[in-house]
């Protein structure tokens, strides 16, 4: 996994995930509701796996050459 999202934590809060992705929490919530971002429900708490966030980034990369 990339060091960009490797915080040493198993799961991130919405605030931490949004900060890591450099988007607003509101945008993150919208992406979650649309099924674009995987999430984990722990009771009423929503958490995000840093590895899932990295996978989402990798899937959305466009342009340039990949080697």
NORRA-V263112 format. One line per field, one symbol per residue. psi: psi as a letter, one per 30 degrees, with the letter a starting at -180 (. if undefined). A space follows every 10 residues. Layout:
psi: ???
//
This chain:
psi: kkfegiffke lkleeeeeee fhlleeeeee eeefgfkklk kjbgkklkke eeeeeeeeff klllkk.
//
